[in-house]
Amino acid sequence: MSSIPQCRIEQTGSTEFIIHQETDGIQQTVDKTFENHQQALDYILTQGWQVQRERPADSMIIQSRFLKP
């Protein structure tokens, strides 16, 4: 059984947005363009997919192996 696709929206032109989708480690681009960010978001939600959260480069997570007990 495949997991729920994780998607991110990218602006490719002044009024063109595309959706990148990742399912079980396989990345692909949806063959549809949107005029604005909201249309792309609505499409993702209608499909039952999830919006991928951006991971900050400077995470506050500290590796526990370096902490003293």
C-alpha positions in Angstrom: 0.0 0.0 0.0 1.4 3.4 -1.0 1.5 6.3 1.4 -0.3 9.7 1.0 1.7 11.9 -1.4 3.6 14.8 0.0 3.4 17.9 -2.3 5.1 21.2 -2.6 4.1 24.1 -4.8 6.7 26.0 -6.9 6.3 29.2 -8.8 7.8 28.8 -12.3 6.7 32.0 -14.0 5.0 35.3 -13.0 1.6 33.6 -13.0 2.5 29.9 -13.3 2.6 27.4 -10.5 3.4 23.7 -10.6 3.1 20.9 -8.0 6.0 18.5 -7.1 4.7 15.3 -5.6 6.7 12.7 -3.6 5.2 9.2 -2.9 7.2 6.5 -1.2 10.5 8.3 -2.1 9.5 8.7 -5.7 9.4 12.3 -6.9 7.4 13.5 -9.9 5.8 16.7 -11.2 2.0 16.9 -11.7 1.2 17.5 -15.4 -1.0 20.5 -14.7 -0.2 24.2 -14.2 -2.1 26.7 -12.1 -2.5 30.5 -12.3 -1.9 31.1 -8.6 -0.8 29.5 -5.4 -4.3 29.1 -4.0 -5.5 27.1 -7.1 -2.5 24.7 -6.7 -3.3 24.3 -2.9 -6.9 23.7 -3.6 -6.0 21.0 -6.1 -3.7 19.3 -3.6 -6.4 19.3 -0.9 -9.1 18.0 -3.3 -6.9 15.1 -4.2 -6.5 14.2 -0.5 -2.8 14.8 -0.7 -0.7 16.6 2.0 1.4 19.8 1.7 5.0 19.0 2.5 6.4 21.1 5.3 9.6 23.0 4.7 12.4 21.8 6.8 14.6 24.6 8.1 18.3 24.2 7.5 19.2 25.3 11.1 17.0 23.0 13.0 16.7 23.3 16.8 17.0 19.6 17.2 20.2 18.6 19.0 21.6 15.1 18.6 21.1 13.4 22.0 24.3 11.4 21.8 26.3 14.5 22.5 24.3 15.5 25.6 25.5 14.5 29.0 23.0 12.5 31.2 
